[in-house]
Amino acid sequence: MDRSEEPMIRLDGVGKTYPDGTVAVQSLSLDVPRGTTVCLVGPSGCGKSTTLKMVNRLIEPTSGSIYLDGEDVTHTDPVALRRRIGYVIQQVGLFPHQKIRANVATVPVLVGWDRRRANARAEELLAMVGLDPSLYADRYPHQLSGGEQQRVGVARALAADPPVLLMDEPFGAVDPIVRGRLQDEFARLARDLDKTVMFVTHDIDEAVGSATWWRCSPPEAGSPSTTYRRRSSGHPPTTSSPSSSAPPAGCAGWPSRRSPATISSPPTAGRPG
């Protein structure tokens, strides 16, 4: 297979069972194509965030294998793995004692960039997410609004130019007007920078607006927005085989392997596996 045709992220029978017997994720197999944004959608407790955290091994899977750019990373150094993956969370997680420039430059410095290059990259990214470096680079996180802090979080995740971004409800804590702007700007950045993104949300409208690759359950042809409108209006699905070699008309992508309803058009997606 041509390397460009390999999925950027592959989960092969990945599961998480806790010592008390609780099954958080059961035998999840999923391919995430390169350069796409895939949304994991479902109610609280269905395993979305657990799945995301297993990709960068903040949570260790108890079964299965995880591949990043064709490499099995299930048993590699988890710290080194995380430095290859951008990560954005709802609480942002900025270091309160560091100025914004230093926050954004954190990972480049950790992977060996010299300070001048890392600072230049930080200022470039602040400008890219709409924060003037001359106004924001020397501020501390508490001096920024919630929406501004989220922009810094996205900039920090992009700082070392990782091929993959993991985003766990990154805009859930900001007000609806700011959230809409952030979603639009994120979609532009992901497209312009050609990143592969896994995005967790329980908001079906956010998923429809963000996803570029869509898995329906049962399979259904159409773009995310078309599929959701059809289903929410009560119309029956237009089906197509999920094993088809070519995407159905209007779809940005189609799974080559069995994947569960966590990437889904219905508002209430099922438990992974």
N, C-alpha and C positions, 0 to 999 in steps of 0.2 A: 504493500500500500504506500502511495506517495505520502510523505510525512505531512504535507499540507492538508491531506484528507483525513488524517487521524484526529480524533477528538482532542481538544485541549485538556479536558477533564473526563476521566472515566471512573465510574464507581462500579465495581464488579462484585455483586452479592454482599454488599457492605451492610453490616448490622451492628446494633449496640444493645446489649442486654446488661443491666446493672446487677450487682451481687444479690440483691433481694428478689431477682427474677423479673423485674420490670423490663419489658421490651420497648425501647424507645424507637428503634428503627429496625425493621426486619427485612433482610435480604434485598437491599435496594440496588438495582443495576440501572445505570443511567449514563448516557454519553452527552457531553456538552460540546457542541461544535465550536471551532475557533471563531473568535470575533463576534460571538453572539451574546445576548443578554437573556438568561434563563431565569424565570421567577419561580420560586417554590411558594405555592399558595396553599393556605389551609388555616383552620382554627387553631387557637392556642393549645399546645400540648400534643400536636400531631407529629412532631419530629422534625420540623423545618430547620430550626436553629441547631439541633443536634446534628443533622446531616451536614449543615454548613461547617460546623466546628470540627467534624471528622475530616473534612477536606484538608484543613491546615493542622489537624491533629491537636487542637485544643482539647478535644475529646477523642480518646483512643477508641477505634472500632474494636469490637470483639470478634468480628468475622469479616471475611471478604478482603478485597484489595482496592487500593486507590492509586490511580495513575495520573500523573501530571506531565503533559507534553510527551506521552509515550513511556515515561519512566515510572516504575513502581516505587511509590514513596511511602508505602505502608510502614516500612521499618527503617527509614532513613532518619537522620538527625532532625527532630521536629523543629528545633530552633532555626537551623539553616533553611528548612522548608518554609517556615513562616516569613523569612526575609525575602523569599521569592514570590510571595503572595501579598497583595494589598488587602487590608481588612478594615472595614468601616462598620461601626456599631451605633446603636441608637444613643448611647450615653457619651459618644464621641471619644472619651478617654484621653483628652489632652493632658499633658503634664503641667500642673498649675504653677510650678516654680520656674518654668521655662518660658521665654518669649516665643511668639508665634513662629518666627524664623527658625529657631532651634527645634521647636516641635516638628515642623515639617521636615527638617533636615535629619531627623533621628535615624531612620533606616539607612540612608546613604552613608552617614558617618559610621554606623555599625558594620557596614559591608566594606569599609575601607576607603571611601572617598575622602579627599582632603577637604578641610573645612571651607576653603574658598569656593571650591566647586559645589559642595553641598549647599552652601548659602545661596549661591547663584541659582541653583536648581530650585530651592525653596521659594525664592522671589519670583522666578519664572512661573511656578505653579500657583502661587498666590494670585498673580495677575490672571492666570488662566481660569481660576474659579471666581473671578470678579472681585477680588480684594486687592486694592492698590497697595503694593509693598511699602511705599513711602508712608502710608498711613497705618498699616496693620502689622508690619514685620516686627516692630519693637514693642508691641503691646503684649499684655499677658492674657491668658484665656478668660479670666473673669471680667475683662474689659470689653468683651465681645458679646453680641446677642447670641441666642440659641442658633439662629440660622447661620450667622457668621462662623460660629464654632463648627457647625456641620460642614461648611465649605472648607475650613481648615482640615477637618478630618478626611475629606475626600482628597485634598492636596497632599496630605501626609501619606495616604495610601498609595498615591501615584508617584511618590518622590523617587524611588529607585527604579522606576519604569518597569514594574512587574507585568508579566503577560496576563495575569489573572487577578481579578478583584472579587472579594467576598463581601457582601453587604447585608447586614442583619438589621432589617427595619431601620435604615439609617435616617429616615426623615419622619419617623413616627412621633418625635417629641416636639416638633415645631408646629406653628399654627398653619391652618389650611392654605392661606395665601402664600406664605413663604414656602410651604411644602411643594406647591405647584411649581413655583419658580425653580426650586432646587431639582425637582424631577426633570423639568425641561432642560436645565443646564447639564445635569448628569447624562441624559440621553445624548446630548450633543457631544460631550466629552468622550463617552464610550465609543460613539461612532467615529469621531475624528481621530482618536488614539488607537483604534482597532484593538480594544481589550475584550477578553472573555470574562463575562460577569455572571456570578450566581447571586441572586437577589432574593432575600427572604421577606415576605410581607403577608399580612392577613387581609390586606385591602385589595379587593379584586380590581378596582378601578386603577390603582397604582400599577398592578401587574399588567393590565391591558395596555397602559400607557408606556410601560418600560420594556416589556419583553419583545425580542425580535425573533424568538424561536418558541414554538408553541406545541405543547403536547396536550391533546384532549383525551378525556376518558368518558365514554368510548371515543375512538379516533374520529376526527371530523375535519373536513377540509375547510380552509379559510384562514384569514388573518385573525390575530387575537381579538380585535375589536368586532369584526364581523361575527366570529364564533360566539362571543359573549352576548351580542345583541340578539342573535338567533335563539340562543338557549334561554335567555332571560325573558323572551317574548313567548316562549312555550313552543316554538317550532321544533320539529324533530331534527336530529342531527343529520348532516350529510356525511356519510361514512366513507372511509378509505382505509385500505389495509395499512397498518403501521409498519409492516415489513416491506412495503413498496420501495423500490430502489430510487424512485423519483419523488420529490415532495408534491403533494396535491396542489392544485392551482391556488395561488394566493398565500401559501404558507412560506414563511421564511426558512423553515427547516422541518425535518421530520426524524423521529428517532429510528435508529437502526437496531436497537435492542429494546427489550421490554422495559418500560419505565412506569412507575406508579402514578397515581392521581395527585401527587403533590405538585406536579406542574400541570395545571388544569384550568379549564374554562369555567366549571361550575363554581359558584360562590363558596360552597362548602366542600373543599377537596378532602379526600380520604386520608387515612393514616398511611404513612409510607410503608410499602411492602404489602 
